Each structure stands twice: as C-alpha cells, then as structure tokens.
Amino acid sequence: MAFQQGLSGLNASSKALDVISNNVANASNVGFKLSGTQFADVYASALNGASAGVSIGIGTQIGKVAQVFNQGNITPTNNPLDVAINGSGFFRMDNGGSVAYTRNGQFQIDKNGYIINSQGYQLTGYPASSTGQILPASPSSIYIDTADLMPAQSSEVAMGLNLDSRSTVPTNAWVAGSASPDPSTYNSSTSVTLYDSLGNSHIMTMYFRTAGSGNWDMYTALDGGATGAATAVTFDTSGQLTTAMPVTIAGLAVTTGAVTPFSVDFDLTGSTQYGSSFGVNRQTQDGFASGRLSGITIGDDGVIQGRYSNGQTRNLGQVVLANFANPQGLLSLGNNLWGESPTSGQPLVGAPGTGSLGQLTAGSVEESNVDLTAELVNMITAQRNYQANAQSIKTQDQVLQTLVNLR
C-alpha cells in the first residue's frame, strides 16, 4: 500500500514549506543566509538484499537543510559602525570566552568602550599599540580608547621653498638678536607653527637674507622674540640646495611651563633658488596639541582609525575575519550567529583582504540573500507537491475501499 509513501511525501513537503517560510520571514534580516531543502529517497532493506529492477521505494525524507552562503546585496547606511563583508568570511564575536561567527555587521560601542552587536557579543580583532601600530596576535575584543590624545612636542620641520635668485644684498645691516627685525635688513620671511611638550602652539618665524652668489643666511625667532644666530643655506649655479640637511635650530625657549629650551631639526630638502618670486610649496612639522576622539572610521582592511579634534588620526585596532573549509558544517545558533563544529573545520583567522577573506565596506550592511520571487515560486511548487501526495493517499484509500467491498 502507498500510504507510507504518500505520508512521507506530505511530511517532506510540509518541512520544505517550513524552510521556505523561514526564508521569507527573514528576507529583511541583515546578514541572513537562506536555507535550501535537500531530499533523499527511502528504500526498505531486506536480509537477502533487493532484487534488481523490482525494488520499489517507500517514500522520501529530508536529507539536509543546507544554508546558502552566497553574497547578499550591500546597502549604504548612515552608521559608521555598520560594516559589510564583501566576499568570504565571518565576523568573529566573543561572549565571555564563547566564540560565535556572523555576517551581520550592525555594531555599536557599549558603555565600556567595546564594539558589540545587538546581543552583546564583542567584536574581536587585533589590538593597537599606544603609537597606533597594529599588533597581530591572538584576536581579542576590540576596545575603543576614548582617552584624550597626548600632545607631542615638535622635533622635526620640513619645508620646501624657492628663494628668488634675483634678490640683492639688503643695504641695511642685520642687527644680531633683534626682535621684529626691520624688513629692510632681510629679503624674505615665512613662519611655521610649533608645539611645546604641553601642546601649546608657538610661531617660529624664519628670515632669509642673501649674501650673494647663492649664499643665504637664515635667522629664526620664536613668538616674536629675539632672533638667533644665522644658519648658512647655499645653492649651486643650477639653483639646487647644497647645504646638508637637516640643520638643528636649538635654544627655543618658552614660558608656558613646558620643556624649555627645546630644539627642532629643520629640513629644507627640495628647496631651490630660481629666478622667480619667493614662495613656500611644502611645509610639515610633527608636533600637535592634545585632542579628543571625535569619530572613528573602518577601512576595507579592517583597520579602525580614530579621528581627533586636533586633526590627528590614530589606529585603534583591526577587525579580523574567520573562514572555514566547510561553512555548511557550521551550527546555526540563532540571532544570525553560527558556531564551529567538527564538520566545519577549524576557523582560518586573518585580516580582511588576505588569503580567501573578503574586504570590508564600512557604513554599509549586507542584506539577506533571500530572493523573494524565487521563494514564492518554491512555495507554489511545495504546495503542489503536498497536494499531489495527498492525492496519492486519497487514491490508495479508494483502491482499498474497492477491495473491502468485494463480494
């Protein structure tokens, strides 16, 4: 009798509808991966085996409900902590030593400074040193340090400029140690902002006075104070700098309570002496004031960079991803989380964009990979299968009724 075959078909179709309904219900769930139902036929076993060509199956069963880990669409959001994975891999999440994996990149910072998901699991990655260097080690929970960035005293100044070769020796002599020197005693001047050890800003002014034949004297003064001794700057006949760089400007004194006096290495590499107007085309220095964390950004390589109110940036950590030899073997834990299992293999952990791991897209989320149109078609197919199996049971009932009514 075909009751068993029909009943197994009803059960299998019903479970397939359950899977489809679950896919549809999670169609708008960020990072959700749809499941597919895989069927297997069933044969009765006998002690003497089955005869070839005459064996009849006794129905069907669910062989496996397999998740499909293909890429979902990436949609921009307004949250810089939303992160999508473009490619393979999972975010590695820690919950008090219990590690889980997810594709849902909707994160936030908790009151303790850790990056977490909606379930409170902490995002893991590589830490950064106090100077912003990423330290690849065993992944740990990523902590966002919101402490103020300590000031840094200026120690190096780099400047590129052109001194006008048409300049003539000033008629008035330079007055040694003068403050706010007479413009008739020099040819050109410029300035740069320096910072002391407490982060206070100071203006260092440079005065350039030609001595003719490619020879110049550079005098410096801090905050409009007395100028120091001359520093010789020379150029060859092609206008290229010949003085060895950098030169040290020492004896810079401040009255702010910071380290004093201090010195800076002054580098004019790339400066020229051409027959054109004086101008500065490049200027940098390495000091800065203290700053407060004003925001963070996450790069495609997973590096989390803090932006500070003083214009500085500092690496705060790096997100890591994990991949598996057999993602189909992962255990579904709910809440868009999966767990490692013996059939998934051990996690392969690394920085985004390395090996088989995908890259990150910050300010975006990965949508569910459920295709609603396809799922609705699958639902119609499963419904028809259910009706057909019900019809086979009905037909078998009619055949049995005929047998019972025989006289």
N, C-alpha and C positions, 0 to 999 in steps of 0.2 A: 504494500500500500504506500501511496505517495504522501501520506500525511506528514511524515517526518521531513521529507524534502521540502515540502511547502512551508512547514513550520520554521525550518532553518532559514529559508528564504525570507520569511516575514521578520525573523529576529535580525538577520543581517541587514535588511533594508531599513529596519527601524533604527539600528545603530548608525547606519550611514546617514540617515536623516538627522540623528543627534549630532554627528560630526559637522554636517553642513550647517545646521542651526547654530552651533557654537562658532563656526567661522563667520556667519552673518552677524551674530551678536557682537563679535569683536572687530568688526570691519573698521571701526573708527578708533581702535585701541593702538596707541603709539607703540611701535616695535613688535606688534603681534605677528606671529607666523602661522599661516593657515595649516590645517591638517588634511590629509587625504586618506580615504579608507581603502585598504588593500584586502581583497577577498581571496579565500582559498577553498577549493572543493574538498569534500569529505568522502572517503571510501571506507566500507566496513572491512575489517581484517578477519581472515579465517586461518585456522591452524594449518590447513593444507595449501594455503595460498589461493589466489583468484585465477580463474581460467581466462586466458587471453581472449578478448573480443566479446565476452558475455558479462563483464563486471558492470554494474550499474551503481553510480554514486548515490550516497544517501543524503546529499544536501550540500550546503555551503556554510562557511563560517568566516568570521573576521580574522584575517591573517595578521594584520597590523594596522594601527592608526599612526601613520608617519607624518611628521611635520615637514613642511617645505620651507627651507631657509633661503629662498631667493630674495633678491634685493627689493625693498619697498621704495616708494617714491620719497624723495627728500623735500621737505617743505620748510621754507624760512619762517622763523618766529621772531618775536621781539625780545627774547630772553637770551642773554649771552651765555647762560649756563645750560641751555639746551644744546645737545651735541648729537649728531647723527653719524653713524658709521657708513662710509661709502666703500663697500667691499666686504671681505670676510672678517669674522671676529666677533667677540662679545666683550662688553664691559665687565670687569672683574669687581664684584661687590663683596664687602666683608660685613658680617653681622656678629661681632663678638667672637671671631675665630671661625665662624661658619661661612664658607665662601660659596657664592652663587654667581650666576652669569646671566646677562641680559642684553637685549638690543634696544631697550627703552632708555634714551639718553635725556630724560627730563630730570634735571638735577637742581638742587638748591643748597645753600650753605646754612648749617644749623647754628645754634647759639654758641657752640664750642669751636666753630671755625672749620668744621669738616664738611666736605661735599657729600650729600646724601641723596637718595631717591625718596619717593613718597612713602616707602615702607621703613625708612630709617636706616637702610643699608648704606654703608660708607663706600664711596668710590675709591679704588686703590690705584696706586701708581708709584713712580719714583720720586723721592724727596729731592729738594734743592738745598745747597749749602747757603750760608749767610751771604755769600757773594753772588748767588744766583746760578751756581754751577749744578747741573743735573747730576745726581749720583745714582747710576744704575746699580740696583741692589735687589734684594728680595722685596717685592711690592708690599706697600703698607698703605694705610688710609691716608688720603691726601688732606693735609692741613693747610688752610689759608691763613698765613700770619698777617694780622691786621695792624701790627705794631708800626709806629712811625719809622720811616727810613732815616737812618742816622746821617747827619751831614758828612761831607767829605771835603777835606782841605785841598785846594788847588795845588797841584805839584807839576803839572805839565801844561804848557800853552803851545799850540801850533797855529801858525799864521802864514798865509801866502799873500804877498802884496807886490806891487810894482812901484819902484822909486823912479821918478822922472829923471832920465839922463840929461835932460836939458837944463836941469836946475843949476844955479850958480852959487858959489860960496856966499853966505849971508854977509852983508857989510858990517853988521854989529857982532861983536864977540859974544860967545856963550858965557853966561855967568854961572860958575860952578855952584851947585847946591841951591839954586834959586827955586822958589815956588811960583807956579804960574808964570813961566818964563815969557819974555817978550817975543811975540810972533816974528819979529824981525831978526831973531837970533837962530831960527831953525827954518827948514823948508817944508816939512810935512809932519802931521801928527795923527795918531789914532788911539783908540783905547780898547780895553777888554775888561770884562767883569771877572774878578777873582773871589774866592770864598775862603774864609779862615776856618779853623778847626771847629768852630761853633756854628758854622753855616751862615755867618754874616757876610754880606756882599761888600766888595770894595772895588773901586775903579782904578785900574792901573793904566796910566797914560804913557805912550811912547812918543818921543820927539826924535825926528830924523834930521840930521844936519850934514850936508855934503861937504867933503873936504877936497872934491875934485878927483878926476882920474879913476872913478869907480869906487872911491873910498867914502864911507859914511860913518858917522858917529850916532849911536842910538842911546838916548837918555831916557830913564824911566822914573816915574813918580807915582806914589800910591795915595789916593784920595786927596789929590791936590797938594801934597806935601812937597818937601824938598826933593829935587832930582838927585839921582845917584851918579856914580862915575860912568863915563862913556864906555859903551861896548862897540868895538870896531866891527863893521859889516862891509865886506868888499865884494866887488863883482869884476868879472873879466871883460874883455873887449866885446864879447858876444852877449853881454848882459846877464850872464849866469852867475849865481851866487858861488863864491869860492870859500867863504868862511865856514869852518867846521861847525856843525850843529849837532846837538843843541848847545846853547850857551846858558849859563846859570845866572839868574838875577837874584842876588842874595840881599839880606838885610831888610826885608819888607816888614815893617813894624806896624802893629795895630794896637788899639786901646780898648778893645771890646772884651777883654778877659780871656781871649783865645791864645793859642800858642803864638809867641812872638819872640824874636823875629822869625820869619819863615822865608823860604826861597822857592823859586819855580824854575824849571827848565824851559827855556824859550827856544822854540824851533821855527826857523824861517825857511826851512827847506822848500824849494819850489818858487821862492821869491825871485824877482827879476829887476833889472834896470834897463828899461827900454825908453825910447823917445816918445812916451805918451804920459798922460796925466797920472798922478798918484792915485792908487786905488787898492782896496783890500778885497780879495776874491775868495779868501778862505780863512776861517777863524774858529778854533775849538779850544776848550780847556776842560779838565777832568774834575773840577770841583762842583759841588752843588749844596744847596741848603737842605734842611730836613724836609720831609714830605710825608703826607698821609695817603693811604691807599684810597684811590678814587674809583677804581674799577679793575676788572680782570678780563683778559681775552684768552681764548684757547686756540692754538694753531692747529693746522692739519696734521702736524706730527705729535699732537697731544701736549705740547709744552704750554703750561699755564703761566701767563705773564701778567704781573701786577703793574698797573699804571698809577703813578703817584702825583700828588698836587704840585710837586716841584719840576714836573716834566720828565722825570726819570722812569725807567722801566726795570723790572727785576723778575727773573724766573722764580716761580714759587713751587714748581713741581711739574711732573709729566704724567699724563694719563697713560696707562698700559692697556693693551687688549690681549685676549686669550682666544686661541683657536683649538680645534680638536680634529683628530684624524677621522672621527666618525661623529659628526654633530647629531646624526639621527639617534645615536645611543644616549643622548642626554636625557636626564629625568626632568619632566615638567613639574615644577614646584608651585605653579600658580603665580599670580602677580607679575607675569611676564618674566619669570625667573626660571632658570634651568640649573640642574646640579650635575656634577660629574658622576659617571657610573663606570663600571668595569668595561662596558661595551663602547663607551665614548672614547676611551683612551685618556691619557693624562693631558692637561692643558699645556699648550705651547704659548708662553707668555712673552711679549715683547712690545716695543714701541710701535705706534701706528705707522704704517707705510713701510715696515720692514718685513722681509720674508713674505708669507702669504697673508699678512694682516692688511686690512684696508686702512684708508685715511679717514680723518675726522673732518666734519663740517660743522663749525660752531654756529650758534644762532639758528639752528635748524633741527628738525626731528625727522626720523624715519617713520613714515606712515605704515599701517598694516599692509601686508602684501595680498590681502583678500581682494579678489576680483568679484564684485557683487553680481555682475551679469553672469559670469561663469557659474557662480554658486547657485543662482536662481535656476539656471538650466539644469545643473546637477540635482537640484531639489525636485524638479519635474521628473527627471529620469528615475530618481529613487522612489518617487511616488508611484510611477508606472510599474516599477519592479515590485513594489509592495502589492499593488492591485493584481498583478499577474500571479504572484504567489498565492494570494488569497483566492484567486480564481481556480488555481490548481487544486487547492484544498476543497473548494466547493465542488469541482468536477469529480474528485475522488469520492466525496460524500455521496454524490448522485450514483456513481458506479456501485458503491457499497450498498446503497438503498435498493438498487436493482437486484443485487444478489440476494438480499434479505427477503425480497418479495417473490423470489422464485417458488413455484409450487412443484 
